[in-house]
Amino acid sequence: MNSSKKIMNKQNNEKDNNVSSNVSAAKGNKRLSGGGVSDVKKIIIGAVCVIIVLVLCIGVGIQQFQPKVVLTINNTKLTMDDLMYPIYERESAYLPYDEMYQMYTGKSIWDNNYMGSDRNVDSSLATNSAGLKQEIIDAETEYQILYSEAKKAGYKLSADDKKEVQKEVSKALKGLSFTQKLRLNISKSKLTKRFEKRKLADNYKNDQTKELDKTVDEKAAIKDITKKDYREYKVQCYAYSTSATDSNGKAEKLSDSKLAKLEKELKALYEKSADAKDFKKLLEDDSKSDIDFSDTSFTEKDGWSMVTDKKLLKQIKEMKNNEISDIIKDEKSGHVLFVKMINNNSQDSYKDACDSAIQTAQNEAYDKWYQGVLENYKVSETTDVWDDVKIGTVTTDIVTAADLEKMNQDSSDATSGK
């Protein structure tokens, strides 16, 4: 009995000890858990901070790599990506002639005077690079405004318009590699959108121009142009200059022996001219001769640079059609020549002068109308972006002169069926 009691007491004591141990363990775990929560909070806060920093960095990065806005017209924003194609259009049009211009003028085609068609650019003051840069801004502004006006007026492209656009898109993309298209930021869909926009703007402009042309007083435009001033003399001649330009651009008189040789050659041609069936073909090989053939003309108003002596020029003006002059030596101009009169009373220059004057008046009427429309739009240019752009350097390394030559050759071969 006592033994049983002792055994039971012993078991109860062991149970109490186990419970006590479990309670202690639980208390220990509770303290550990309290420390863990604190660490987790720190980890979460740290992670949140990292995420915030990453988001900010990504945001800044996206901002940095987003296309930069160059031109804003009301709510429409045009970025550098949008302007890559119009830049490429101009650069690819002039680049093939750059080498020739450097050879003959000593300057690149971009540094020569402006050669474009923007009436807002003074070609005598602006370089071709600067002028084309302004031309792009003016043209893109005009397209956007006329497109908006066309949409307001309910203009839509016809099926034929859309077919024409697709032909233009195919032509623009032909010959360009995937990488070149990527770098120029162009694709079939992007160019289709751009050309359709242009087409709609052009349709609207053409309609407005037709109406504006009717308002022009053509008689007033040509009132100062006379048939007497613009009487044109069409002539053909063989000539040589008595001087040559040296490496410094200065005129140097030719040696006596050289002049004697040229005089003899010109005299031989003159003797052949009387019986020649074709006056233009007296020179058998003009590449081997210093005698130059010219098929040219001059007007009463402007005179002729080949013959500046008034007495000699008067003699030429009095020639009958198909008459051939004697050999003429003009000491003032430094030319020796003989002339065949082709037409001593052409009206072509007069007609051209009248057409030009009327066209100028029509352009002025359009410009006045467009300026009125422009006043209804808010146009702003981001100069800190556009100022860094230099036309002649943007796409010329993407599509080089050699690339353009190959594309042109491939196009010619395709046309001729080679």
Secondary structure, 3 states (H helix, E strand, C coil): CHHHHHHHHHHHHHHHHHHHHHHHHHHHHHHHHHHHHHHHHHHHHHHHHHHHHHHHHHHHHHHHHCCCEEEEECCEEEEHHHHHHHHHHHHHHHHHHHHHHHHHHCCCCCCCECCCCCCCCCCCCCEHHHHHHHHHHHHHHHHHHHHHHHHHCCCCCCHHHHHHHHHHHHHHHCCCCHHHHHHHCCCHHHHHHHHHHHHHHHHHHHHHHHHHHCCCCHHHHCCCCCCCCCCEEEEEEEEEECEEECCCCCEEECCHHHHHHHHHHHHHHHHHHCCCCCHHHCCCCHHHCCCEEEEEEEECCCEECCECCHHHHHHHHCCCCCCECCCEEECCCCEEEEEEEEEEEECHHHHHHHHHHHHHHHHHHHHHHHHHHHCCCCEEECHHHHCCCCCCCCCCCCCCHHHHHHHHHHHHHHHHCC
